[in-house]
Each structure stands twice: as structure tokens, then as C-alpha cells.
Amino acid sequence: MKKEGLTDITDNTGHKILSNYNIKTLMLWTCETKGRSWWIGNLNVVGICVKLLHILADWLTDARCPHYFINNCNLFDSLDNSQLTLNTAHRLQSVTETGLADWFVNNYIRKFARDRCHDKRVSWLFDDIGTHVKLQNAISSLVDWRSDFSLFDAWCLFSATWLTIHVHLYPSLQLRTSLYLMRELSKIDECLSVYFTAITFLHIAFKTNRNPLTDEMLDILSSVCLQSNDVRRCFSARHSSVLSLNQAAKLMKVIVNNSHSTMQLIEIELSKAYLYRALRCKDSDSDSIYCLANVYLAVLYYATGQYQKAIDHCTVVARSRDHSQCSSLVVQGELLPKIDDDIDGVLGLAVFYHYVRTAALNQQQQTQYVSVFSTQSLAHYLYLKCQSVVKCRQSTEMSSAGEVQRSESSQTVTTDVFHSVRHANYSANGAELERSEERTKPVTSGQFDTSELVELLQQFAVKHLTTYRQLEDLEFGSLLTIVTSDFEALYAYKRGEYQRCLQLSTQNVHTLIGGRRMSLVLTHSEFIQLMDDDLVCLIGLMALVDPCCREESKHFIISQLCLSLYLMTQCQIKLHVHHPVTSLVQTLDCIEVTRRHKLGHYTLNQLLLEFTEYKILKMSYQWTNTVNVSGVAS
């Protein structure tokens, strides 16, 4: 309105009476003088504009437009009280809400509906707005379309953002970048934050499955688990056995306090990785870190049921000739996960002993770590425990270590531990144990196996991706038809859980097949690891045959419906004993219905539908021939 109804007014000489700057000045002064209630009270946007025009009319009448930034400066000092100026002021003063509303409808809303609205059914409603009801219906329809279109724009921006991140960020993901994005995305939107965390874990799983776990990836994972932003300490710990051991200790403290979950298992694997890194550092023998690190490794392997690995690390400590002289002689009790009731009993008595001793000496009670286990005694105890389990499994083929009875040797170790309570770190004068002049460092037992970590990262990422789908449904569910279990189905198929995958995929197909728009699944390297060989080969062949596909990320996108149809077909083929040919025929009908849907310009959608149909026809032909041959033989 400023452009078409105000700044085009000119005097007899052709000079404009009002300028763009006059209107901006009016807005600035009104914001300055009118309180918040004036803007959000009973006035609507038309009523506010009428009030502003009346203020501007008063300024013209008085030939006074005070400059907002410069005192005693009148922007209307060149205006005279000509009849044209007075007529303009009278014209503005006579504007009413009804008249201005009509102007807005005819010059703005109707024009927008004609030129910008893509839904012709909505724009046609403005051809006849002769009554209040017709006008209300037309504007309500336009507002609904505008809301849907704005939401669609937001979803397109959301999708484009992740495509850009996948293409440009993940090929060279760094600790600083990942921590910055995790911190900032959590402030913007929970859905974005959850998605980024899931893809980061998938990215590291994909890289680690092919190459060793790098320090960069290890620090990214631990920073996410510990919710830490201490980048400098992470960098320093890469070359220090003591700091690497401290990083492992932080994770072990979290493990003790958490329930048994996927995240806890990841933290256990990361603790192992830091302990192995501590053993690789050049200064690992300066304070005999290797004894303590190997004992902690034995404890973690015992906690995860890898008893032979625990035995190997206990043996390393037992064969060490300088473990009794280590400066890091004792194991911190608060870092130990649940081992058994004997260990818990000793720790409880140690805490009680410390309390009684402090009270007897009238000392101030201070928080002190429970450190009663020597590296040798705990290693010996774990060795006997694991040996008993291994022998029991070999002899009776029993899988549960809980049924193994404690041996007499373990009682001897417990006695040794009790004896250490009196000597280790509880002396009043804090005397340190003497060091041995001759030190020999034993060979580290094995290397860190990342296979378990990769599996846990994938499992954790799938759970987060499911949460992301649920948040996406809450945000865009009115615009898209979204199923929340597509990644669960994909992961179930990867793990060979075909019955569960079939159930989830069938439900997803029934939900999606009538949808207007649906969410998408990317097929970048982070997601490739969750897919089967046939689907991966199809994606690879598409990239090889058509080089243009490699230049545009949109070609590496599958709709949830096409993916669900493929997974459903694969499971029906795998479970053909329980699902006869009729089920595949029904799937063929679903494919035909899907083809009639507008799936966008996604090449992979079309290829995957063709590939799925080919698999069904091929398998149906083989089953039919098998039945015919069996009939002839009979």
C-alpha cells in the first residue's frame, strides 16, 4: 500500500509529497511511542494501518515530520499548506477499516491468489466474493493453502539441508565441527539434533567397519556420550597415556551409574578403545600405566562376557615383573562395574572402614575414592573367575556364567584383598610405595576389535532415526504421510529377522500407499551399511551407467513406500514356506498402484520398483515350475 497508494502522490511540479523515508520514520516513531498492548490488543492489521494513516494525516496537516535520529529536524519543512497537501491529509484521515479492508482484498489478496496460488480451485473462489460468506470462504481456503505451502517449503529446506550436509560435511567430519553442530542444532530444533547424532554414529560405524577407529572418531563418540566440549583435552589425550586413561575413567564412571542399555555398551567399548590407546602411547611405561590399563580391560571384558579376552589381560598383569612397584598400584573401586557380590562386599567394607577410621581420629569426613584392590590381586581374582567359567562351559556346555560356583582359590584372593585394605592408600602419613629400579613392560594382549562397537553404533543410530521419524511426523505429519518404523524394518532385515521386517514393512505399505506425499530415505554411504547386497548393487549400477546421477544427490533418494515394498517382497521370498505365491501377487498390485502415484523425479524409485517386480515374477515362475515338476513326478 505504501508503494501503490502513498508514495505515488505528487504536487503540480511532479515532486512526490510523501517519500519512502517518511513512511519508515512514521513506523519508527510509532514503535517508540506506542506500547506493546497497542500492537497486540483489539486492533487487527487493518485497524493498525488505519491508525498509522491518521497519524500521517496529522503530520501533513501540521507540516511536521520529526526526524527520528536528528533532533530539531523536520522532514516536512519544505511543504507548504497547499490545497493538494491538505487534500492528501483529508484523504488519509477519511480512510476507514471497511474501506481499507476492501482495498486489501482487491489489490493484495485477490492478486496474490491469482498470481501466486498454485491451486486453481482456491484462486477461482475469488471470482465471486459478492457476499461476506463467499469472501470468508475464499480467504479461509487461501490461508489454508498458504499454511500448507509454507510447511512444504520448510520441509523442502529441511531435506535440502541434510542433502548438503551429507555431501559436503561427512566426507571429512572433524571433532570441532561435529561438536559445534550438535550444540547449535540442539538450540534450533530437536528433530535436527537427533538426526545429526544418528547420522554421525552411522558415519563412524561405516568408516570403522573398513578402517581402524581413528582418534578423531573416538573423541567424537566420547564427547557425545559424555556431553563434553573439551576439545583441547581430547587433543592432548591423543599423545598421553595418563590422559587417555582418564578419558577411559570418565566413561567407566558413567557406565557404573547407568542402566544396561545400548549407550552403556557403547561406552564400555569406547573405554576399551581409550585403554588400548593408553597402552600404545610412548609414555605408557613411565608410571606403569600398562598394569592398570590391562586390569581395567580385563574388568570390561568380563562385564561383557568375553572371558578369554579377560584372561589374556589378567595374564599380562600376572607376568609383569614390576606390578608390585607401580605408582598406580591400586584400582579405583568407583570405576568398577558390577562383577559379583564378593567384590561389592569388599568395597562396602572398605568404605565402612574409612568412615570408622575417620571418626576414630576425629578427622573431617572427606570424599575419598575406594582404592583397596591391587592390580595383581584383582587380576588374579578375575583370572580364577574367568577360568572357572571357561572350564565349566567346556565341560558342561552351559552358557550361563552365573551357575559357576566359587572356588577355594577365589576365597584366598578375597583374603588378600582384605589384607590390602590395611596398607593401600590409607596410611596416615600418605607414604608411597617404593619403586623398582628394574622395569620390564609386558606385551599388550591383543588389539581392540571394533566389530562389536560397529554393531552397537548401528543399533543406537537406528533407535535415534526412529525417534527422528516420530519428531518429523509431529512437525510435518499434516503435510506428509510418514511412517516411523522404516529404519527399524531395514535393520531387522539386515539382522535376518525376516518375520519382524515383513510385519513392519507390510504395515508401512498399507499406511503409505494412499498418501499424497511421503518422507524420503537417503542412500548415501551412512545408510548403505543398513541395506542388502542387491539394493547396494542397484544403487552402484545406477551411478556407473548414468554419470549424471553422481552429480545430483536427488537421484540417491528412495521414498518410504518403494523401500517398504522392496523389503516386503524380499521377506516374502525368504519366508516363501509361510507366504505362498498369492502374497507376491498382492504385492504386484501394490507396485502397480504405486506407479500411478507421483513419486517425483527420483530415478532410484523407478528402478527399485522395476527391480522388485522382476524379483516377484522370477520367483513366482520358479515356484510354479517347482510345483509342476513335483506334480509330474507324483
C-alpha positions as CSV (number, residue, x, y, z in Angstrom):
1,M,0.0,0.0,0.0
2,K,2.9,2.3,0.7
3,K,4.2,1.8,-2.8
4,E,0.9,2.0,-4.7
5,G,-1.2,4.3,-2.5
6,L,1.0,6.8,-0.7
7,T,4.4,7.4,-2.3
8,D,2.9,8.0,-5.8
9,I,1.1,11.2,-4.7
10,T,2.8,14.2,-6.5
11,D,2.3,18.0,-6.5
12,N,1.9,20.3,-9.5
13,T,5.6,20.2,-10.3
14,G,5.7,16.4,-10.3
15,H,7.6,16.1,-6.9
16,K,6.3,13.4,-4.5
17,I,4.7,14.7,-1.4
18,L,5.5,11.6,0.6
19,S,8.7,9.5,0.3
20,N,9.6,6.1,1.4
21,Y,11.7,7.6,4.2
22,N,8.7,9.4,5.5
23,I,6.8,6.1,5.9
24,K,9.8,4.5,7.6
25,T,10.0,7.4,10.0
26,L,6.3,7.0,10.8
27,M,6.9,3.4,11.7
28,L,10.0,4.2,13.9
29,W,8.2,6.9,15.9
30,T,5.1,4.7,16.4
31,C,7.2,1.8,17.7
32,E,8.8,4.4,20.0
33,T,5.6,5.9,21.4
34,K,3.1,3.0,21.3
35,G,3.4,0.3,24.0
36,R,3.2,-3.4,23.3
37,S,-0.5,-3.6,24.1
38,W,-1.3,-1.1,21.3
39,W,0.1,-3.5,18.7
40,I,-1.4,-6.8,20.0
41,G,-4.6,-5.5,21.6
42,N,-8.0,-5.3,19.9
43,L,-6.5,-3.8,16.7
44,N,-6.0,-6.1,13.7
45,V,-3.5,-5.4,10.9
46,V,-6.1,-3.3,9.0
47,G,-7.0,-1.3,12.1
48,I,-3.3,-0.7,12.9
49,C,-2.8,0.6,9.3
50,V,-5.8,3.0,9.7
51,K,-4.4,4.4,12.9
52,L,-1.0,4.9,11.2
53,L,-2.6,6.7,8.2
54,H,-4.4,9.0,10.6
55,I,-1.2,9.9,12.4
56,L,0.4,10.6,9.0
57,A,-2.6,12.8,8.1
58,D,-2.0,14.9,11.2
59,W,1.7,15.3,10.3
60,L,0.7,16.6,6.8
61,T,-1.8,19.0,8.3
62,D,0.8,20.4,10.7
63,A,3.6,20.1,8.1
64,R,5.6,18.4,10.8
65,C,7.6,15.1,10.4
66,P,10.3,15.0,13.1
67,H,13.5,13.1,12.1
68,Y,13.9,10.0,14.2
69,F,17.7,10.3,14.5
70,I,18.4,14.1,14.2
71,N,17.0,16.5,16.8
72,N,15.1,19.6,15.6
73,C,15.0,18.3,12.0
74,N,11.6,18.5,10.3
75,L,11.3,16.4,7.2
76,F,8.2,18.3,6.1
77,D,9.7,21.8,6.4
78,S,9.7,22.2,2.7
79,L,5.9,21.5,2.4
80,D,3.5,24.4,2.3
81,N,-0.1,24.4,3.2
82,S,-1.2,24.0,-0.4
83,Q,-4.6,22.7,-1.2
84,L,-3.0,19.5,-2.6
85,T,-1.3,18.8,0.7
86,L,-4.5,19.4,2.7
87,N,-6.5,17.2,0.3
88,T,-3.9,14.4,0.8
89,A,-4.2,14.8,4.6
90,H,-8.0,14.8,4.3
91,R,-7.9,11.7,2.1
92,L,-5.8,9.8,4.6
93,Q,-7.9,11.0,7.5
94,S,-11.1,9.7,5.9
95,V,-9.8,6.1,5.5
96,T,-11.9,3.6,7.4
97,E,-11.3,0.0,8.3
98,T,-14.0,-1.2,5.9
99,G,-12.6,0.8,3.0
100,L,-9.0,-0.3,3.7
101,A,-10.1,-3.9,4.0
102,D,-11.8,-3.7,0.6
103,W,-8.6,-2.2,-0.8
104,F,-6.5,-5.1,0.7
105,V,-8.9,-7.8,-0.7
106,N,-8.9,-6.3,-4.2
107,N,-5.3,-5.1,-4.5
108,Y,-3.4,-7.6,-2.5
109,I,-5.3,-10.8,-1.5
110,R,-7.1,-11.4,-4.8
111,K,-3.9,-10.5,-6.8
112,F,-1.9,-13.0,-4.7
113,A,-4.5,-15.7,-5.2
114,R,-4.4,-15.1,-9.0
115,D,-0.6,-14.8,-9.5
116,R,0.9,-16.9,-6.7
117,C,-1.5,-19.6,-5.6
118,H,-0.8,-22.9,-7.5
119,D,-4.2,-24.3,-6.5
120,K,-6.6,-23.1,-9.2
121,R,-9.6,-24.2,-7.1
122,V,-8.6,-21.6,-4.5
123,S,-8.0,-18.8,-6.9
124,W,-11.4,-19.4,-8.6
125,L,-13.2,-18.7,-5.4
126,F,-12.1,-15.0,-5.7
127,D,-14.0,-14.7,-8.9
128,D,-17.2,-14.3,-6.9
129,I,-16.8,-12.7,-3.4
130,G,-20.0,-10.7,-3.5
131,T,-21.2,-11.8,-0.1
132,H,-19.5,-11.9,3.3
133,V,-19.8,-15.7,3.4
134,K,-18.2,-16.2,0.0
135,L,-15.4,-13.8,0.9
136,Q,-14.8,-15.6,4.2
137,N,-14.7,-19.0,2.5
138,A,-12.3,-17.7,-0.2
139,I,-9.9,-16.2,2.3
140,S,-10.0,-19.2,4.6
141,S,-9.2,-21.5,1.7
142,L,-6.3,-19.3,0.7
143,V,-5.0,-19.2,4.3
144,D,-5.1,-23.0,4.5
145,W,-3.2,-23.3,1.2
146,R,-0.7,-20.8,2.3
147,S,-0.1,-22.6,5.6
148,D,0.4,-26.0,3.7
149,F,2.7,-24.3,1.2
150,S,4.8,-22.7,3.9
151,L,5.1,-26.1,5.7
152,F,6.1,-27.7,2.4
153,D,8.7,-25.0,1.9
154,A,10.0,-25.7,5.4
155,W,10.2,-29.5,4.6
156,C,12.0,-28.9,1.3
157,L,14.5,-26.7,3.1
158,F,14.9,-29.3,5.8
159,S,15.6,-32.0,3.2
160,A,17.9,-29.8,1.2
161,T,19.9,-29.0,4.3
162,W,20.6,-32.7,5.1
163,L,21.5,-33.4,1.5
164,T,24.1,-30.6,1.7
165,I,25.5,-31.9,5.0
166,H,25.8,-35.5,3.6
167,V,27.6,-34.3,0.5
168,H,29.9,-31.7,2.0
169,L,30.4,-32.4,5.7
170,Y,30.6,-36.1,6.4
171,P,33.4,-36.9,3.9
172,S,35.8,-35.0,6.3
173,L,34.0,-34.9,9.6
174,Q,36.1,-33.2,12.3
175,L,35.7,-33.1,16.1
176,R,35.3,-29.3,16.3
177,T,32.7,-29.2,13.5
178,S,30.6,-32.0,14.9
179,L,30.6,-30.6,18.4
180,Y,29.7,-27.2,17.1
181,L,26.8,-28.5,15.0
182,M,25.5,-30.7,17.8
183,R,25.5,-27.7,20.2
184,E,23.8,-25.3,17.7
185,L,21.3,-27.8,16.3
186,S,20.1,-28.6,19.8
187,K,19.2,-24.9,20.2
188,I,17.3,-24.8,16.9
189,D,15.3,-27.9,16.6
190,E,15.2,-31.3,18.5
191,C,14.5,-33.2,15.2
192,L,17.6,-31.8,13.6
193,S,19.7,-32.6,16.6
194,V,18.5,-36.2,16.9
195,Y,19.1,-36.8,13.2
196,F,22.6,-35.4,13.2
197,T,23.6,-37.5,16.2
198,A,22.2,-40.7,14.5
199,I,24.0,-40.0,11.2
200,T,27.2,-39.2,13.0
201,F,27.1,-42.6,14.7
202,L,26.3,-44.2,11.4
203,H,29.1,-42.4,9.6
204,I,31.7,-43.5,12.2
205,A,30.3,-47.1,12.1
206,F,30.7,-47.1,8.3
207,K,34.3,-45.8,8.4
208,T,35.3,-48.0,11.3
209,N,33.9,-51.1,9.5
210,R,36.6,-50.6,6.8
211,N,39.5,-48.9,8.6
212,P,40.8,-48.8,12.2
213,L,39.0,-46.5,14.6
214,T,40.8,-43.1,14.4
215,D,41.5,-40.8,17.3
216,E,39.2,-38.2,15.7
217,M,36.3,-40.6,15.6
218,L,36.9,-41.9,19.1
219,D,36.9,-38.4,20.5
220,I,33.7,-37.5,18.7
221,L,31.9,-40.6,20.1
222,S,33.1,-40.0,23.7
223,S,32.2,-36.3,23.5
224,V,28.7,-37.2,22.5
225,C,28.4,-39.8,25.3
226,L,29.9,-37.6,28.0
227,Q,28.2,-34.4,26.6
228,S,31.6,-32.7,26.7
229,N,33.0,-29.9,24.6
230,D,36.6,-30.1,26.0
231,V,38.3,-30.2,22.5
232,R,41.7,-29.2,23.8
233,R,41.8,-32.0,26.4
234,C,40.8,-34.5,23.7
235,F,43.7,-33.4,21.5
236,S,46.1,-33.6,24.4
237,A,45.0,-37.1,25.4
238,R,46.0,-38.5,22.0
239,H,49.6,-38.5,23.0
240,S,49.4,-39.1,26.7
241,S,48.8,-42.4,28.4
242,V,47.7,-40.7,31.6
243,L,45.1,-38.5,29.9
244,S,43.9,-41.4,27.7
245,L,43.4,-43.4,30.9
246,N,41.5,-40.5,32.4
247,Q,39.2,-40.4,29.4
248,A,38.5,-44.1,29.9
249,A,37.9,-43.5,33.6
250,K,35.2,-40.8,32.8
251,L,33.4,-43.3,30.6
252,M,33.6,-46.1,33.2
253,K,32.1,-43.8,35.8
254,V,29.1,-43.2,33.5
255,I,28.9,-47.0,32.9
256,V,28.6,-47.7,36.7
257,N,25.8,-45.2,37.1
258,N,23.8,-46.1,34.0
259,S,21.4,-48.9,33.4
260,H,22.2,-51.7,31.0
261,S,21.5,-50.1,27.6
262,T,22.9,-49.7,24.1
263,M,24.5,-46.5,25.1
264,Q,26.2,-48.2,28.1
265,L,27.6,-50.9,25.9
266,I,28.9,-48.3,23.5
267,E,30.6,-46.5,26.5
268,I,32.2,-49.8,27.5
269,E,33.6,-50.3,24.0
270,L,34.9,-46.7,24.0
271,S,36.5,-47.3,27.4
272,K,38.3,-50.3,25.9
273,A,39.5,-48.2,23.0
274,Y,40.9,-45.5,25.2
275,L,42.7,-48.1,27.4
276,Y,44.3,-49.6,24.3
277,R,45.3,-46.2,23.2
278,A,46.9,-45.6,26.6
279,L,48.9,-48.7,26.1
280,R,50.1,-47.6,22.7
281,C,51.4,-44.2,23.9
282,K,55.2,-43.9,24.3
283,D,54.9,-42.8,27.9
284,S,52.8,-45.8,29.0
285,D,55.6,-47.4,30.9
286,S,56.7,-44.2,32.7
287,D,54.1,-44.7,35.5
288,S,53.3,-48.3,34.8
289,I,50.0,-47.4,33.2
290,Y,50.0,-50.7,31.4
291,C,49.2,-52.7,34.7
292,L,46.2,-50.5,35.5
293,A,45.0,-50.3,31.9
294,N,45.2,-54.1,31.5
295,V,43.3,-54.7,34.7
296,Y,40.6,-52.3,33.6
297,L,40.4,-54.0,30.2
298,A,40.0,-57.4,32.0
299,V,37.2,-56.0,34.1
300,L,35.4,-54.6,31.0
301,Y,35.8,-57.8,29.0
302,Y,34.5,-59.7,32.0
303,A,31.5,-57.4,32.2
304,T,30.6,-58.1,28.5
305,G,31.1,-61.8,28.8
306,Q,34.3,-62.1,26.8
307,Y,36.1,-64.2,29.4
308,Q,39.0,-65.4,27.3
309,K,39.9,-61.8,26.5
310,A,39.7,-61.0,30.2
311,I,42.0,-64.0,31.0
312,D,44.6,-62.7,28.4
313,H,44.8,-59.3,30.1
314,C,45.0,-60.8,33.6
315,T,47.9,-62.9,32.4
316,V,49.7,-59.8,31.1
317,V,49.5,-58.3,34.6
318,A,50.5,-61.5,36.4
319,R,53.6,-61.9,34.2
320,S,54.7,-58.4,34.8
321,R,57.8,-58.1,37.0
322,D,57.2,-54.6,38.2
323,H,53.5,-54.6,39.0
324,S,54.1,-54.6,42.7
325,Q,56.2,-51.4,42.4
326,C,53.7,-49.4,40.2
327,S,52.9,-45.9,41.3
328,S,49.4,-46.6,40.0
329,L,49.2,-49.7,42.3
330,V,45.5,-49.7,43.3
331,V,42.3,-49.9,41.3
332,Q,39.7,-47.2,41.9
333,G,36.6,-49.0,43.2
334,E,34.1,-46.4,42.0
335,L,35.1,-47.2,38.4
336,L,34.3,-50.9,38.6
337,P,31.0,-52.1,37.1
338,K,29.1,-54.9,38.7
339,I,31.4,-58.0,39.0
340,D,30.0,-60.1,41.8
341,D,28.8,-59.9,45.4
342,D,32.2,-60.6,46.9
343,I,33.7,-57.5,45.2
344,D,30.7,-55.4,46.2
345,G,31.1,-56.7,49.8
346,V,34.8,-55.8,49.9
347,L,34.1,-52.3,48.5
348,G,31.4,-51.8,51.1
349,L,33.6,-52.8,54.0
350,A,36.4,-50.6,52.7
351,V,34.0,-47.6,52.7
352,F,32.9,-48.5,56.2
353,Y,36.5,-48.9,57.4
354,H,37.4,-45.5,56.0
355,Y,34.4,-44.0,57.8
356,V,35.2,-45.6,61.1
357,R,38.8,-44.7,60.9
358,T,38.0,-41.1,60.1
359,A,35.5,-40.9,63.0
360,A,38.0,-42.5,65.5
361,L,40.7,-40.0,64.6
362,N,38.3,-37.1,64.7
363,Q,39.1,-36.2,61.2
364,Q,36.8,-34.2,58.9
365,Q,34.9,-36.6,56.6
366,Q,36.0,-36.1,53.0
367,T,35.0,-37.7,49.8
368,Q,37.7,-40.3,49.1
369,Y,37.7,-42.9,46.4
370,V,37.7,-46.5,47.5
371,S,41.0,-48.0,46.4
372,V,41.6,-51.3,48.0
373,F,42.3,-53.6,45.1
374,S,45.9,-54.0,43.9
375,T,46.3,-54.6,40.2
376,Q,47.8,-58.0,41.0
377,S,45.1,-59.2,43.4
378,L,42.2,-58.1,41.2
379,A,43.8,-59.6,38.1
380,H,44.3,-62.9,40.0
381,Y,40.7,-62.9,41.2
382,L,39.3,-62.2,37.7
383,Y,41.6,-64.8,36.2
384,L,40.2,-67.5,38.5
385,K,36.6,-66.4,37.9
386,C,37.0,-66.5,34.1
387,Q,38.9,-69.7,34.1
388,S,36.1,-71.3,36.1
389,V,33.6,-70.1,33.6
390,V,35.6,-71.2,30.6
391,K,36.2,-74.7,32.0
392,C,32.6,-75.1,33.1
393,R,31.4,-74.2,29.6
394,Q,33.8,-76.6,28.0
395,S,32.8,-79.5,30.3
396,T,29.0,-79.0,30.7
397,E,28.3,-76.7,27.7
398,M,26.4,-74.4,29.9
399,S,26.1,-70.8,28.6
400,S,25.4,-69.0,31.9
401,A,28.4,-68.0,33.9
402,G,26.1,-67.3,36.9
403,E,25.9,-71.1,37.7
404,V,29.6,-71.4,38.3
405,Q,30.5,-72.0,42.0
406,R,33.3,-70.0,43.6
407,S,36.5,-72.0,44.1
408,E,38.7,-72.0,47.2
409,S,41.3,-70.0,45.3
410,S,38.9,-67.1,45.0
411,Q,38.5,-67.1,48.8
412,T,42.2,-66.8,49.1
413,V,42.2,-63.8,46.8
414,T,39.4,-62.2,48.8
415,T,41.5,-62.6,51.9
416,D,44.4,-60.9,50.1
417,V,42.1,-58.0,49.1
418,F,41.1,-57.6,52.7
419,H,44.7,-57.5,53.7
420,S,45.3,-54.7,51.2
421,V,42.7,-52.6,52.9
422,R,45.1,-52.0,55.7
423,H,48.0,-50.9,53.6
424,A,46.8,-49.4,50.3
425,N,46.4,-45.6,50.4
426,Y,45.1,-45.5,54.0
427,S,48.3,-44.7,55.9
428,A,48.1,-41.6,58.0
429,N,51.3,-40.1,56.6
430,G,50.5,-41.0,53.0
431,A,53.7,-42.8,52.4
432,E,54.2,-44.0,48.8
433,L,55.4,-47.5,47.9
434,E,58.9,-47.8,46.7
435,R,59.6,-48.1,43.0
436,S,61.7,-50.9,41.5
437,E,64.9,-49.8,39.6
438,E,64.4,-52.5,37.0
439,R,61.2,-52.4,35.0
440,T,60.1,-54.5,32.1
441,K,57.0,-53.8,30.1
442,P,54.9,-56.9,29.1
443,V,53.5,-57.2,25.6
444,T,50.0,-55.8,25.3
445,S,47.4,-58.6,25.0
446,G,45.8,-58.3,21.5
447,Q,44.3,-55.3,19.7
448,F,41.0,-53.6,20.0
449,D,38.3,-55.4,18.0
450,T,35.8,-52.8,16.6
451,S,33.2,-55.2,15.3
452,E,31.1,-55.0,18.5
453,L,31.3,-51.2,18.5
454,V,30.2,-51.0,14.9
455,E,27.2,-53.2,15.6
456,L,26.3,-51.1,18.7
457,L,26.6,-47.8,16.8
458,Q,24.3,-49.0,14.1
459,Q,21.8,-50.2,16.7
460,F,21.9,-46.9,18.5
461,A,21.6,-44.9,15.3
462,V,18.5,-46.9,14.2
463,K,16.8,-46.1,17.5
464,H,17.7,-42.4,17.1
465,L,16.4,-42.4,13.5
466,T,13.1,-43.9,14.7
467,T,12.9,-41.0,17.2
468,Y,13.7,-38.6,14.4
469,R,10.8,-40.1,12.3
470,Q,8.5,-39.6,15.2
471,L,9.5,-36.0,15.6
472,E,9.3,-35.5,11.8
473,D,5.7,-36.8,11.9
474,L,4.8,-34.4,14.7
475,E,6.3,-31.5,12.7
476,F,5.3,-32.3,9.1
477,G,2.6,-35.0,9.6
478,S,-0.2,-32.7,8.4
479,L,1.7,-32.3,5.1
480,L,3.2,-35.8,4.6
481,T,2.3,-39.4,5.1
482,I,5.1,-40.6,7.3
483,V,5.8,-44.0,8.8
484,T,8.1,-44.2,11.8
485,S,9.4,-47.7,11.5
486,D,11.1,-47.8,8.1
487,F,14.6,-47.8,9.6
488,E,13.6,-50.5,12.1
489,A,12.4,-52.7,9.2
490,L,15.6,-52.1,7.3
491,Y,17.7,-53.0,10.3
492,A,15.6,-56.1,11.0
493,Y,16.2,-57.4,7.5
494,K,19.9,-56.8,7.8
495,R,19.9,-58.9,11.0
496,G,18.0,-61.7,9.4
497,E,14.8,-61.0,11.4
498,Y,12.6,-61.5,8.3
499,Q,9.3,-62.1,10.1
500,R,9.6,-58.8,12.0
501,C,10.7,-57.0,8.9
502,L,7.8,-58.4,6.9
503,Q,5.3,-57.3,9.7
504,L,6.7,-53.7,9.8
505,S,7.0,-53.3,6.0
506,T,3.5,-54.6,5.4
507,Q,2.1,-52.1,7.9
508,N,4.1,-49.3,6.3
509,V,2.9,-50.2,2.8
510,H,-0.7,-50.2,3.9
511,T,-0.2,-46.8,5.5
512,L,1.7,-45.2,2.7
513,I,0.0,-46.5,-0.4
514,G,-2.8,-43.9,-0.3
515,G,-0.6,-41.0,0.8
516,R,-0.3,-37.8,-1.2
517,R,3.3,-37.0,-0.2
518,M,5.7,-39.2,1.8
519,S,9.0,-38.8,3.5
520,L,12.3,-39.9,1.9
521,V,15.2,-42.2,2.7
522,L,18.7,-41.3,1.6
523,T,21.1,-43.9,0.2
524,H,24.4,-42.2,1.0
525,S,27.3,-44.2,2.5
526,E,26.0,-43.8,6.0
527,F,22.8,-45.7,5.1
528,I,24.4,-48.2,2.6
529,Q,25.6,-50.3,5.5
530,L,22.0,-51.0,6.6
531,M,21.0,-52.3,3.1
532,D,21.3,-55.7,1.5
533,D,23.7,-56.5,-1.4
534,D,21.0,-56.4,-4.1
535,L,19.9,-52.9,-3.2
536,V,23.5,-51.7,-2.9
537,C,24.4,-53.2,-6.3
538,L,21.4,-51.5,-7.9
539,I,22.5,-48.1,-6.5
540,G,26.1,-48.7,-7.7
541,L,25.0,-49.7,-11.2
542,M,22.8,-46.6,-11.5
543,A,25.8,-44.5,-10.6
544,L,28.0,-46.3,-13.1
545,V,25.6,-46.4,-16.0
546,D,24.4,-42.8,-15.7
547,P,27.2,-40.4,-14.7
548,C,24.6,-37.6,-14.4
549,C,23.2,-39.3,-11.3
550,R,26.5,-38.8,-9.5
551,E,26.2,-35.0,-9.9
552,E,22.8,-34.7,-8.3
553,S,22.0,-36.0,-4.8
554,K,18.3,-36.3,-5.6
555,H,19.0,-39.4,-7.7
556,F,20.1,-41.2,-4.5
557,I,16.8,-40.9,-2.8
558,I,14.1,-43.6,-2.2
559,S,10.6,-43.0,-1.0
560,Q,9.5,-44.8,2.1
561,L,6.8,-46.6,0.1
562,C,9.2,-48.0,-2.5
563,L,11.7,-49.1,0.1
564,S,8.9,-50.8,2.1
565,L,7.6,-52.6,-1.0
566,Y,11.1,-53.9,-1.7
567,L,11.7,-55.1,1.9
568,M,8.2,-56.7,2.0
569,T,9.0,-58.6,-1.3
570,Q,12.4,-59.8,0.0
571,C,10.9,-61.1,3.2
572,Q,8.1,-62.9,1.3
573,I,10.7,-64.6,-0.8
574,K,12.8,-65.6,2.2
575,L,9.7,-66.9,4.0
576,H,8.1,-68.5,1.0
577,V,7.1,-71.6,3.0
578,H,4.7,-69.4,5.1
579,H,3.8,-66.9,2.3
580,P,2.6,-68.5,-0.9
581,V,2.5,-67.0,-4.4
582,T,-0.7,-65.2,-3.7
583,S,1.1,-62.8,-1.3
584,L,3.5,-61.9,-4.1
585,V,0.6,-61.3,-6.4
586,Q,-0.9,-58.9,-3.9
587,T,2.5,-57.1,-3.7
588,L,2.5,-56.8,-7.5
589,D,-0.9,-55.0,-7.3
590,C,0.7,-52.6,-4.7
591,I,3.5,-51.9,-7.1
592,E,1.1,-51.1,-9.9
593,V,-0.8,-48.7,-7.6
594,T,2.5,-47.1,-6.6
595,R,3.5,-46.5,-10.2
596,R,0.4,-44.3,-10.6
597,H,1.5,-42.1,-7.7
598,K,3.6,-39.1,-8.4
599,L,7.0,-40.1,-6.9
600,G,8.9,-37.1,-8.2
601,H,12.0,-37.1,-10.4
602,Y,13.7,-39.8,-8.3
603,T,15.4,-42.3,-10.7
604,L,16.0,-44.8,-7.9
605,N,12.3,-45.0,-7.1
606,Q,11.5,-46.2,-10.7
607,L,14.5,-48.6,-10.8
608,L,13.6,-50.1,-7.4
609,L,10.0,-50.7,-8.5
610,E,11.2,-52.4,-11.7
611,F,13.7,-54.5,-9.7
612,T,11.1,-55.5,-7.1
613,E,8.7,-56.5,-9.8
614,Y,11.4,-58.5,-11.6
615,K,12.2,-60.4,-8.4
616,I,8.5,-61.3,-7.8
617,L,8.0,-62.5,-11.4
618,K,11.2,-64.6,-11.3
619,M,10.4,-66.2,-8.0
620,S,6.7,-66.9,-9.0
621,Y,8.0,-68.6,-12.2
622,Q,10.4,-70.7,-10.2
623,W,7.8,-71.8,-7.7
624,T,5.3,-72.6,-10.4
625,N,7.8,-74.8,-12.2
626,T,8.7,-76.5,-9.0
627,V,5.1,-77.3,-8.3
628,N,4.5,-78.6,-11.9
629,V,7.6,-80.8,-11.8
630,S,6.6,-82.2,-8.4
631,G,3.1,-83.0,-9.8
632,V,4.6,-84.8,-12.9
633,A,6.9,-86.8,-10.6
634,S,4.0,-87.9,-8.5
